[in-house]
């Protein structure tokens, strides 16, 4: 492309400080360096992680910053050493990566790349420790290696999944984070058998994706657990057959679920990040074969407490990161599941706004309205 090797000036939504509305600015985006790719973002969605680090209440504040990590785009140019991608390829940026060389990448059991594992505090590229974004010569920091709230961004090649160019980017962009995380937690880690009973704790986008996975696996009973009764109606579209609100009961919710299911559920997937829900998810699975999977990130001081007999009675507790999907190897196949109509992505997308209205997307998420808001870069 004509822009290859040159600085590109484009629009980006900059977070100047914690909790303040994002500001649409003209930024300079430098060309990609070795093993980097410059991507033209066409659609980007808002994920709760973006809001969490924008609020910066419990982590190191890194500002000014370009947030965003759930998106779809087209390769504009590639840096030295990049052989897997060429200009024009359709890609999904991912907040974690796959270098294909480390022990984790070579393991069939792990997707925790040593080189490109998520780093929420780093605001620069790993190659040279510099930012590729500037405004008037002053650096603007990156976010989890993606920074998709910009018309152009620079990303390490290991954090880009090359996908089918026929796949509509305005739909499959949401597969680059939360939906794949929940879906994979069920399909790849919990692995419910056909006809089994599955409990899903937390019915946000990730929890509903986990629920969709249970439905796809053929679970006959899917119990949604959430403190908000309004979530049940929406969850029915994702296969929810029963709903439990812990606030409606005087006894612990794990006891309620054990009574409902004659001894416990076969699988439980926890998507709230609250340690009490994590303990409940583990303690509600059936002895002998029950498996509980933890998906969401708890508070840094959280402690998981349960009696060792729960393990000795043959219950299994597992954790997962990004649904155990390797970004470059596995994500293209998740997109193909959508293309084969095995996975319905549209029902996760409840709002769509032009990129200039990005603060509206933040407002919707802060109010708890909808699941995913997709923003169109080209207005």
C-alpha positions in Angstrom: 0.0 0.0 0.0 1.1 3.6 -0.6 1.3 4.3 3.1 3.8 1.5 3.8 6.9 2.8 5.6 5.4 6.2 6.3 3.8 7.7 9.4 0.0 7.6 9.2 -2.1 10.4 10.7 -5.5 9.1 11.8 -8.2 9.4 14.5 -7.9 7.7 17.8 -9.9 7.8 21.1 -7.3 8.8 23.7 -7.8 8.2 27.5 -5.9 11.2 28.9 -6.7 10.3 32.5 -8.5 7.8 34.7 -12.3 7.9 34.4 -12.5 11.0 32.2 -14.4 10.7 28.8 -12.2 9.6 25.9 -11.2 12.3 23.4 -11.1 11.8 19.7 -7.6 13.1 18.6 -5.4 13.0 15.5 -2.5 10.7 16.3 0.6 9.8 14.4 1.1 6.0 13.9 4.6 5.0 13.1 5.4 2.2 10.6 5.8 -1.4 12.1 9.2 -2.5 13.2 10.6 -6.0 13.1 7.9 -8.7 13.8 5.2 -6.0 13.9 2.2 -5.3 11.7 0.2 -2.1 11.1 -3.5 -2.8 11.0 -6.3 -0.7 9.7 -9.1 -1.3 12.3 -12.6 -1.4 10.7 -14.7 -2.4 13.8 -13.9 -2.4 17.4 -16.0 -3.5 20.4 -16.0 -2.4 24.0 -15.1 -5.1 26.6 -15.4 -4.6 30.4 -11.6 -4.9 30.6 -11.3 -1.6 28.7 -13.6 0.1 31.2 -11.7 -1.5 34.2 -8.3 -0.1 33.1 -9.9 3.2 32.1 -11.3 3.6 35.6 -7.8 2.5 36.9 -9.2 2.0 40.4 -7.2 -1.1 41.3 -4.2 -1.1 39.0 -1.2 1.0 37.9 -2.6 4.0 36.0 -0.9 4.2 32.6 -2.0 7.4 30.8 -2.4 8.9 28.2 -3.4 5.7 26.6 -5.2 4.2 23.6 -7.4 1.4 24.9 -9.3 -1.2 23.0 -8.6 -4.9 22.3 -11.7 -6.5 20.8 -11.6 -5.7 17.1 -11.4 -6.7 13.4 -9.2 -5.2 10.8 -7.1 -5.5 7.6 -3.3 -5.6 7.4 -1.9 -2.3 6.0 1.8 -3.1 6.1 4.2 -5.5 7.8 7.6 -5.1 9.5 10.8 -7.0 8.9 10.7 -10.7 9.5 6.9 -11.0 9.2 6.1 -13.9 6.8 2.7 -15.1 7.9 0.8 -12.0 7.0 0.7 -9.7 4.0 -1.2 -6.4 3.3 -4.9 -7.1 2.8 -5.1 -10.0 5.1 -8.1 -10.0 7.5 -7.1 -10.3 11.1 -8.4 -10.3 14.7 -6.1 -8.6 17.2 -5.8 -10.6 20.5 -4.7 -9.3 23.9 -2.5 -12.3 24.4 -0.2 -13.9 21.8 1.4 -17.0 20.4 5.1 -16.7 19.5 5.1 -20.4 18.4 8.6 -20.9 19.8 8.4 -21.0 23.6 7.6 -24.1 25.8 4.0 -23.0 26.2 3.4 -22.5 22.5 5.0 -25.9 21.7 2.8 -27.6 24.4 -0.6 -28.9 23.3 -2.0 -28.2 26.7 -1.1 -24.5 27.1 -1.9 -21.1 25.5 0.2 -19.0 27.9 2.9 -17.7 25.6 6.1 -16.7 27.5 6.9 -13.8 25.1 3.4 -12.4 24.4 1.3 -13.2 27.5 -0.9 -10.4 28.5 0.8 -7.5 30.3 -1.6 -4.8 31.4 1.1 -2.4 32.7 3.2 -2.3 29.6 2.4 0.7 27.4 5.1 0.2 24.8 6.1 -2.4 22.1 8.2 -5.3 23.3 10.7 -5.0 20.5 12.3 -1.7 21.4 10.3 -0.4 24.4 8.9 2.5 22.4 5.3 3.5 21.6 4.2 3.6 18.0 1.6 6.4 18.8 2.5 10.0 19.2 0.6 13.4 19.3 2.8 16.3 18.5 5.9 14.2 19.1 4.8 13.0 22.6 4.2 9.3 23.1 0.7 7.9 23.8 0.8 4.5 25.5 -0.4 1.2 24.1 -2.9 -1.1 25.9 -2.4 -5.0 26.1 -0.5 -4.8 22.8 -3.5 -4.0 20.7 -4.9 -0.4 21.2 -7.8 -0.9 18.8 -9.5 2.4 19.6 -7.6 3.9 16.7 -8.1 3.8 12.9 -4.6 2.3 12.6 -2.6 0.5 15.2 0.7 -1.5 15.4 0.6 -5.0 16.9 3.1 -7.8 17.3 2.6 -10.5 14.6 2.1 -13.1 17.3 -1.0 -11.3 18.6 -2.9 -11.4 15.2 -5.1 -14.2 14.1 -5.4 -14.4 10.3 -9.1 -15.2 9.5 -11.3 -16.1 6.6 -11.7 -12.9 4.5 -15.4 -13.8 3.8 -16.2 -13.5 7.5 -18.0 -10.2 8.3 -15.6 -8.2 10.6 -18.5 -6.3 12.1 -19.7 -9.6 13.6 -16.6 -11.7 14.2 -14.6 -8.8 15.9 -16.3 -9.8 19.2 -14.6 -13.2 19.0 -11.2 -11.7 19.7 -11.8 -11.6 23.5 -14.8 -12.2 25.7 -16.9 -14.5 23.6 -14.1 -16.9 22.8 -13.0 -16.8 26.5 -16.4 -18.1 27.7 -17.0 -20.4 24.8 -13.6 -22.1 25.2 -14.0 -22.3 29.0 -16.9 -24.7 28.4 -15.9 -26.5 25.2 -12.2 -26.8 25.8 -11.9 -27.0 29.6 -15.2 -28.0 31.3 -16.0 -30.4 28.3 -19.6 -31.2 29.4 -21.0 -34.5 28.0 -24.2 -34.6 26.0 -27.2 -34.7 28.4 -25.3 -33.2 31.3 -26.2 -30.5 33.7 -24.2 -27.3 33.7 -24.3 -24.3 36.0 -23.0 -20.9 34.8 -22.2 -18.3 37.4 -22.5 -14.7 36.1 -24.6 -13.9 33.0 -22.6 -11.2 31.3 -21.2 -11.6 27.8 -18.5 -14.1 28.9 -21.0 -16.1 31.0 -23.5 -16.2 28.2 -20.8 -17.4 25.8 -20.0 -20.2 28.3 -23.7 -21.0 28.3 -23.7 -21.0 24.5 -20.9 -23.5 24.7 -22.9 -25.7 27.1 -25.8 -25.6 24.6 -23.5 -26.5 21.7 -22.1 -29.4 23.7 -25.6 -30.8 24.2 -26.2 -30.1 27.9 -29.8 -31.0 28.8 -30.0 -28.6 31.8 -28.3 -25.3 32.0 -28.7 -23.3 35.2 -27.9 -19.6 35.2 -26.8 -18.1 38.5 -26.8 -14.3 38.9 -27.8 -11.6 41.4 -29.8 -9.8 38.7 -33.2 -11.5 38.0 -33.5 -9.4 34.7 -30.7 -11.5 33.2 -32.9 -14.7 33.0 -35.0 -13.6 30.0 -31.9 -12.8 27.9 -30.1 -16.0 29.1 -33.0 -18.1 27.7 -31.7 -17.2 24.2 -28.4 -18.9 25.1 -29.9 -22.1 26.4 -30.7 -21.3 30.0 -33.3 -23.7 31.4 -33.3 -22.7 35.1 -32.3 -19.5 36.9 -31.1 -19.2 40.5 -30.7 -15.8 42.3 -28.6 -16.4 45.5 -30.4 -13.5 47.1 -33.7 -15.5 47.0 -32.3 -18.1 49.3 -31.2 -18.2 53.0 -28.8 -21.1 52.5 -25.6 -21.0 50.4 -26.3 -21.2 46.6 -24.2 -24.4 46.3 -26.6 -26.1 48.6 -29.5 -24.9 46.6 -27.9 -26.2 43.4 -27.1 -29.6 45.0 -30.8 -30.0 46.0 -32.0 -28.9 42.6 -29.8 -31.5 40.8 -30.0 -34.5 43.1 -26.3 -34.3 44.3 -24.7 -31.5 42.2 -24.2 -30.3 38.7 -21.8 -32.2 36.3 -20.0 -29.0 35.3 -19.9 -25.4 36.6 -18.3 -22.4 34.9 -17.6 -19.3 37.0 -17.6 -15.9 35.2 -17.9 -13.3 37.9 -14.5 -13.0 39.4 -15.9 -12.9 42.9 -14.2 -15.5 45.1 -17.4 -16.5 46.9 -19.0 -17.4 43.6 -15.8 -19.3 42.7 -16.1 -21.4 45.9 -19.8 -21.9 45.3 -19.1 -23.1 41.7 -16.6 -25.7 43.0 -18.7 -26.9 45.9 -21.9 -27.3 43.7 -20.4 -29.9 41.4 -21.2 -33.6 41.8 -18.8 -35.8 43.7 -17.1 -38.5 41.7 -17.0 -36.6 38.4 -17.9 -32.9 38.8 -15.7 -30.3 37.2 -15.6 -26.5 38.0 -13.8 -24.0 35.8 -12.8 -20.5 36.9 -12.7 -17.9 34.1 -12.8 -14.4 35.6 -10.0 -12.6 37.4 -10.5 -12.2 41.2 -9.4 -9.3 43.4 -5.7 -9.5 44.0 -6.1 -10.2 47.8 -8.8 -12.8 47.3 -8.3 -16.2 48.9 -10.0 -19.4 47.8 -11.0 -21.6 50.8 -12.7 -25.0 50.6 -12.4 -28.2 52.6 -9.8 -30.7 51.2 -12.5 -33.4 51.3 -14.2 -31.7 48.4 -11.2 -32.7 46.3 -10.7 -36.1 47.8 -14.4 -36.9 46.9 -13.3 -36.6 43.3 -14.3 -33.1 42.4 -12.0 -31.2 40.0 -11.2 -27.5 40.0 -9.6 -26.0 36.8 -8.7 -22.5 35.7 -8.6 -21.2 32.1 -7.1 -18.2 30.2 -8.7 -17.0 27.0 -10.7 -20.3 26.9 -7.5 -22.3 26.3 -7.5 -21.1 22.7 -4.1 -20.4 21.1 -4.7 -17.1 19.3 -3.1 -17.8 15.9 -3.7 -21.5 15.8 -7.3 -21.8 17.2 -9.1 -18.5 16.7 -9.5 -18.9 12.9 -11.5 -22.1 13.6 -13.8 -20.3 16.0 -14.5 -17.9 13.2 -15.3 -20.9 10.9 -17.7 -22.2 13.6 -19.6 -18.9 13.0 -19.3 -19.3 9.2 -20.8 -22.8 9.4 -23.7 -21.4 11.5 -22.7 -23.5 14.5 -22.1 -20.4 16.6 -24.5 -17.5 16.7 -22.5 -14.3 17.3 -25.2 -11.7 16.4 -27.1 -12.2 19.6 -24.1 -10.9 21.6 -24.1 -7.6 19.7 -26.8 -5.5 21.3 -25.6 -2.1 20.2 -23.8 -0.4 17.3 -22.5 3.2 17.2 -20.1 5.2 15.1 -16.5 5.4 16.5 -17.1 9.2 17.2 -19.7 8.1 19.8 -17.3 5.8 21.8 -18.3 7.5 25.1 -21.9 6.3 24.5 -20.5 2.7 24.4 -18.8 3.4 27.8 -22.0 4.8 29.2 -24.0 1.7 28.1 -21.5 -0.6 29.7 -21.4 1.4 32.9 -25.2 1.2 33.1 -25.1 -2.6 32.5 -27.1 -2.2 29.3 -26.6 -4.8 26.6 -23.7 -7.2 26.0 -21.5 -5.9 23.2 -21.4 -2.5 21.5 -19.6 -2.6 18.2 -18.2 0.7 16.9 -17.8 1.4 13.1 -14.5 3.2 12.3 -15.7 4.3 8.9 -18.5 6.8 9.5 
